[in-house]
């Protein structure tokens, strides 16, 4: 009996340790996930465009296929590489983060440049042509998963840099929780967004009350506005995250003057308003300055990407530089 009681005591102790570990994983995952908020917003804002032009019945199956591709990107392709870097080449994480941040700056700046100076692209026109519907669906899914790979790499690297775990297994578990949680949050939100107009149409036609039908009509009318808002928010988040990553990376590498300058300016702006608004205004000022830096850096990268990097990749892959 004493042996059985001792065994039960040991089991209880193990259970307590396991429970504490689960709590630690959840807390670390929440903290690391919060660091990726900007990229998550951009991911959720970018994805709905891949569903434009498809029948409503195909929207959720397409989202599910993209979700599976995103989980494969994060858990099978990116997480092992991230763990190897964290444990054998931690010095490479900051340069890789800055490289990903530069890509976000380029993407955000290119979107703004295209709005200010519209220009046609034969490659884009070819990609947007209907062709065979089945072929178009496959191409759109592949394109969405490729875009997700870039954003997922940034999410996983940011999360990894924010994780403070005592063991490699705790680190891996936390990163896996972040990967799954972020993916479900992003594509669950995308599913709600793309089906909101269908819900509105159903309410407008079938609601039993006048307010219900009015709500349905309002949802249908609001969806184009929401998509525009998401596009703007996604671009702003892309620039904010890209700029802050690069500025922080420069500080880590010993070039902290720009980060210190932005901090001092943001501090001055924050303390120029009433005390109750200081924190919010200081954060907004810093985010805005990070975004302005990102836009400037992205505009510098546009000719570099289109005139140098694009042709170089085309020469290796055999595709045209515009693709």
C-alpha positions in Angstrom: 0.0 0.0 0.0 2.8 2.4 0.8 4.4 1.6 -2.5 1.1 2.3 -4.3 0.7 5.6 -2.5 4.3 6.6 -3.4 3.6 5.8 -7.0 0.4 7.8 -7.0 2.3 10.7 -5.4 4.9 10.5 -8.1 2.2 10.4 -10.8 0.6 13.5 -9.2 3.9 15.2 -9.2 4.5 14.4 -12.9 0.9 15.6 -13.7 1.6 18.9 -11.9 4.8 19.4 -13.9 3.0 18.6 -17.1 0.2 21.0 -16.3 2.7 23.7 -15.5 4.5 23.0 -18.8 1.2 23.3 -20.7 0.6 26.6 -19.0 4.1 27.8 -19.9 3.6 26.7 -23.5 0.3 28.5 -23.7 1.7 31.7 -22.1 4.8 31.7 -24.3 2.7 31.0 -27.4 0.4 33.9 -26.6 3.3 36.3 -26.1 5.1 35.1 -29.2 1.8 35.2 -31.2 1.2 38.8 -30.2 4.6 39.8 -31.7 3.4 38.6 -35.1 0.1 40.7 -35.1 1.1 42.9 -37.9 2.0 40.1 -40.3 -1.2 38.2 -39.3 -3.3 41.3 -40.2 -1.6 41.5 -43.5 -2.0 37.7 -44.1 -5.8 38.0 -43.4 -6.0 41.1 -45.6 -4.2 39.5 -48.6 -5.8 36.1 -48.8 -9.4 37.1 -49.8 -8.2 38.4 -53.1 -7.4 34.8 -54.2 -11.1 34.0 -54.0 -12.4 36.7 -56.3 -14.2 35.3 -59.3 -15.1 31.9 -57.9 -18.6 30.6 -57.3 -19.7 30.8 -53.6 -19.8 27.0 -53.3 -16.0 26.9 -54.1 -14.9 29.5 -51.6 -14.8 27.4 -48.4 -13.1 24.3 -50.1 -10.5 26.7 -51.5 -9.9 28.3 -48.1 -9.5 24.8 -46.6 -6.9 23.8 -49.1 -5.0 27.0 -48.5 -5.2 26.4 -44.8 -3.7 22.9 -45.2 -1.0 24.3 -47.3 -0.3 27.0 -44.7 0.0 24.3 -41.9 2.3 22.3 -44.1 4.4 25.4 -44.7 4.7 26.2 -41.0 4.9 22.8 -39.3 6.7 20.7 -41.9 8.9 23.1 -43.9 9.6 26.1 -41.7 9.5 24.8 -38.1 12.4 22.4 -38.5 14.5 25.0 -40.2 13.6 27.6 -37.5 14.6 25.1 -34.7 17.9 24.4 -36.4 18.7 28.1 -36.7 17.7 28.8 -33.1 20.0 26.0 -31.7 22.9 25.9 -34.2 23.0 29.3 -35.9 21.2 31.9 -33.8 23.3 34.6 -35.4 21.4 34.1 -38.7 18.0 34.9 -37.2 18.4 38.7 -37.2 19.7 38.9 -40.9 16.9 36.6 -42.0 14.3 38.7 -40.1 15.7 41.8 -41.8 15.5 40.0 -45.2 11.9 39.2 -44.6 11.3 42.7 -43.4 12.8 44.1 -46.6 10.4 41.9 -48.6 7.4 43.3 -46.6 8.7 46.9 -47.2 9.0 46.1 -51.0 5.5 44.6 -51.1 3.9 47.5 -49.2 5.8 50.2 -51.2 4.9 48.4 -54.5 1.2 48.5 -53.6 1.3 52.2 -52.9 3.4 52.9 -56.0 0.9 51.0 -58.1 -2.0 53.0 -56.7 -0.2 56.4 -57.3 1.2 55.4 -60.7 -1.0 52.7 -62.2 0.7 50.6 -64.8 -0.3 47.6 -66.8 1.5 44.2 -66.6 1.2 41.5 -69.2 2.0 38.9 -66.5 -0.7 40.1 -64.2 -3.3 40.2 -67.1 -2.3 36.7 -68.0 -2.6 35.5 -64.4 -6.1 37.1 -64.1 -7.5 35.6 -67.3 -10.2 33.0 -66.7 -8.9 30.1 -68.9 -10.2 26.8 -67.6 -11.9 27.3 -64.2 -10.3 24.2 -62.7 -6.9 25.4 -63.9 -7.5 28.8 -62.5 -8.5 27.4 -59.1 -5.3 25.4 -59.0 -3.2 28.4 -60.0 -4.9 30.6 -57.4 -4.4 28.1 -54.6 -0.7 27.6 -55.5 -0.3 31.4 -55.6 -1.9 31.8 -52.2 0.2 29.1 -50.6 3.4 30.7 -52.0 2.4 34.0 -50.6 1.5 32.3 -47.3 5.0 30.7 -47.3 6.7 34.1 -47.2 4.3 35.5 -44.5 4.5 32.2 -42.5 8.3 32.4 -42.6 8.2 35.9 -41.2 5.6 34.8 -38.5 7.6 31.8 -37.4 10.9 33.8 -37.3 9.3 36.6 -35.3 7.7 34.1 -32.9 10.9 32.2 -32.5 12.8 35.4 -31.6 10.1 36.1 -28.9 10.0 32.7 -27.3 11.9 32.3 -24.0 11.7 28.6 -23.3 14.1 26.6 -21.0 14.3 23.5 -23.3 14.3 22.8 -27.0 11.2 20.7 -26.6 9.3 23.5 -24.9 10.5 25.8 -27.7 9.3 23.4 -30.3 5.9 23.0 -28.6 5.4 26.7 -28.2 6.3 27.3 -31.9 3.9 24.6 -33.0 1.1 26.1 -30.9 1.8 29.5 -32.4 1.8 28.0 -36.0 -1.5 26.2 -35.5 -3.2 29.1 -33.6 -2.1 31.7 -36.1 -3.2 29.6 -39.1 -6.7 28.9 -37.7 -7.1 32.5 -36.7 -6.1 33.9 -40.1 -8.1 31.5 -42.3 -11.0 31.3 -39.9 -11.2 35.1 -40.2 -10.8 34.9 -44.0 -13.7 32.3 -44.2 -15.9 34.7 -42.2 -15.0 37.6 -44.4 -15.6 35.9 -47.7 -18.9 34.4 -46.6 -20.3 37.6 -45.0 -21.9 38.8 -48.2 -23.6 35.4 -48.6 -24.9 35.7 -45.1 -26.1 39.2 -45.8 -27.9 38.1 -49.0 -29.6 35.2 -47.1 -30.8 37.6 -44.4 -32.0 40.2 -47.0 -34.1 37.5 -48.7 -35.2 35.3 -45.9 -35.2 37.2 -42.6 -38.6 37.2 -40.8 -38.3 40.8 -39.6 -37.7 44.1 -41.4 -34.6 44.9 -39.2 -33.2 41.5 -40.1 -33.6 42.1 -43.8 -32.1 45.6 -43.4 -29.1 44.1 -41.6 -28.7 41.7 -44.6 -28.8 44.5 -47.1 -26.3 46.5 -45.0 -23.9 43.5 -44.9 -24.0 43.2 -48.7 -23.4 46.9 -49.2 -20.6 47.0 -46.5 -18.5 44.2 -48.0 -16.8 46.2 -50.7 -16.0 48.9 -48.1 -14.6 46.2 -45.8 -12.4 44.8 -48.5 -11.0 48.3 -49.2 -10.4 48.8 -45.5 -8.6 45.5 -45.2 -6.4 46.4 -48.2 -5.4 49.7 -46.6 -4.9 48.1 -43.1 -2.9 45.2 -44.6 -0.6 47.5 -46.5 -0.1 49.7 -43.4 0.6 46.7 -41.2 3.0 45.4 -43.8 5.0 48.6 -43.8 4.9 49.0 -40.0 6.1 45.4 -39.3 8.7 45.5 -42.1 10.1 48.8 -40.9 10.2 47.9 -37.2 11.9 44.6 -38.0 14.7 46.3 -40.0 15.2 49.1 -37.4 15.3 46.6 -34.6 17.7 44.4 -36.6 20.0 47.3 -37.1 20.1 47.9 -33.4 21.0 44.3 -32.7 23.8 44.5 -35.3 25.2 47.7 -33.6 23.6 50.4 -35.7 21.2 51.8 -33.3 21.2 55.5 -34.1 18.0 55.3 -36.3 16.1 53.4 -33.7 17.2 55.8 -30.9 16.3 58.8 -33.1 12.8 57.4 -33.8 12.3 56.5 -30.1 13.3 60.1 -29.0 11.0 61.7 -31.6 8.1 59.4 -30.6 8.7 60.1 -26.9 8.6 63.9 -27.6 5.3 63.6 -29.6 3.8 61.4 -26.9 4.6 63.8 -24.1 3.3 66.8 -26.1 -0.3 65.6 -25.5 -2.4 65.2 -22.2 -1.1 62.5 -19.9 -3.9 60.1 -20.6 -3.0 59.8 -24.2 0.8 59.7 -23.9 1.2 55.9 -24.4 -1.1 55.6 -27.3 0.2 58.7 -29.1 3.8 57.6 -28.5 3.1 54.1 -30.0 1.3 55.6 -33.0 4.1 58.1 -33.7 6.7 55.3 -33.5 4.6 53.0 -35.8 4.1 55.9 -38.3 7.8 56.7 -38.4 8.7 52.9 -38.8 6.2 52.9 -41.7 7.7 56.0 -43.3 11.1 54.4 -43.1 9.7 51.2 -44.6 8.1 53.0 -47.5 11.3 54.8 -48.3 13.3 51.6 -48.1 10.7 49.7 -50.2 10.8 52.4 -52.9 14.6 51.9 -53.1 14.1 48.2 -53.4 11.5 48.4 -56.3 14.1 49.1 -59.0 16.5 46.6 -57.4 13.9 43.9 -57.4 12.5 44.5 -60.8 15.8 45.3 -62.7 18.3 43.1 -60.9 16.7 40.4 -58.7 13.8 39.6 -61.0 16.0 39.1 -64.1 18.5 37.1 -62.1 15.8 34.7 -60.8 14.3 34.5 -64.4 17.7 33.5 -65.7 17.9 30.6 -63.3 14.2 29.5 -63.3 13.5 30.0 -67.0 10.5 32.2 -66.4 10.1 35.8 -67.5 11.2 38.5 -65.2 7.7 40.0 -64.8 6.5 36.6 -63.5 
